[in-house]
Amino acid sequence: MAAGETAEDVGLNSLNAIRYHPVNGKLITEMLEEVEALLRPTHPDAVIGKALNKSTFKKLIAKIEPEFARSHVEREKNLDERA
């Protein structure tokens, strides 16, 4: 569980629930505007024609889900390579 989450009994012996807390819509809009800006060729940090930087994505995701920056564990294999 992430910070601020609590397990709730849902009547199942081996399973609890964690309530969904919607993200502030303004945060999503701001993050999407940043992504859009990075895709504009005129932006100083434009990513057009460049490899996308993982740390940039991590920072963008963390703006919406702050726990992600702390809890994300990077693996050597990508999803296609995992067995």
C-alpha positions as CSV (number, residue, x, y, z in Angstrom):
1,M,0.0,0.0,0.0
2,A,1.1,3.5,-0.7
3,A,1.2,6.4,1.8
4,G,-2.3,7.5,2.7
5,E,-4.0,4.2,1.7
6,T,-5.8,1.9,4.1
7,A,-7.0,-1.7,3.6
8,E,-10.7,-2.2,4.0
9,D,-12.6,-5.4,4.7
10,V,-14.8,-6.4,1.8
11,G,-16.0,-9.7,3.2
12,L,-13.4,-11.9,1.6
13,N,-11.2,-14.1,3.8
14,S,-7.9,-13.4,2.1
15,L,-8.5,-10.1,0.3
16,N,-8.9,-6.5,1.4
17,A,-9.8,-3.5,-0.8
18,I,-7.9,-0.2,-1.2
19,R,-10.3,2.6,-2.1
20,Y,-9.6,4.5,-5.3
21,H,-8.9,8.2,-4.8
22,P,-9.3,10.1,-8.0
23,V,-6.4,12.3,-9.0
24,N,-6.9,16.0,-9.3
25,G,-7.9,16.7,-12.9
26,K,-5.8,19.9,-12.9
27,L,-2.6,17.8,-12.3
28,I,-3.4,15.5,-15.2
29,T,-4.0,18.5,-17.5
30,E,-0.7,20.1,-16.4
31,M,1.2,16.9,-17.0
32,L,-0.3,16.4,-20.4
33,E,0.5,20.0,-21.3
34,E,4.1,19.3,-20.4
35,V,4.1,16.1,-22.5
36,E,2.7,18.1,-25.4
37,A,5.3,20.8,-25.0
38,L,8.1,18.2,-25.1
39,L,6.7,17.0,-28.4
40,R,6.8,20.5,-30.0
41,P,9.9,20.8,-32.1
42,T,10.3,24.4,-31.0
43,H,10.5,23.5,-27.3
44,P,14.0,23.8,-25.8
45,D,13.8,20.3,-24.4
46,A,11.9,18.8,-27.4
47,V,12.2,15.0,-27.8
48,I,11.4,14.9,-31.5
49,G,13.9,12.6,-33.1
50,K,15.6,11.8,-29.8
51,A,15.5,8.8,-27.5
52,L,13.0,9.5,-24.7
53,N,14.6,9.9,-21.3
54,K,13.2,7.6,-18.6
55,S,13.9,10.1,-15.8
56,T,11.7,12.6,-17.7
57,F,8.8,10.2,-17.7
58,K,9.4,9.3,-14.1
59,K,9.2,13.0,-13.1
60,L,6.0,13.5,-15.1
61,I,4.3,10.5,-13.6
62,A,5.4,11.5,-10.1
63,K,3.5,14.8,-10.5
64,I,0.3,12.8,-10.6
65,E,1.4,9.9,-8.4
66,P,4.1,11.2,-6.0
67,E,4.6,7.8,-4.5
68,F,5.8,6.6,-7.9
69,A,9.1,8.5,-7.6
70,R,9.9,6.8,-4.3
71,S,8.6,3.3,-5.0
72,H,9.4,2.7,-8.6
73,V,12.1,0.1,-9.1
74,E,13.8,0.0,-12.5
75,R,14.6,-3.4,-13.9
76,E,17.2,-4.3,-16.4
77,K,14.7,-6.2,-18.6
78,N,11.7,-4.5,-20.2
79,L,8.2,-6.1,-20.2
80,D,8.8,-7.9,-23.5
81,E,12.0,-9.5,-22.1
82,R,10.5,-10.7,-18.8
83,A,9.5,-14.4,-18.6
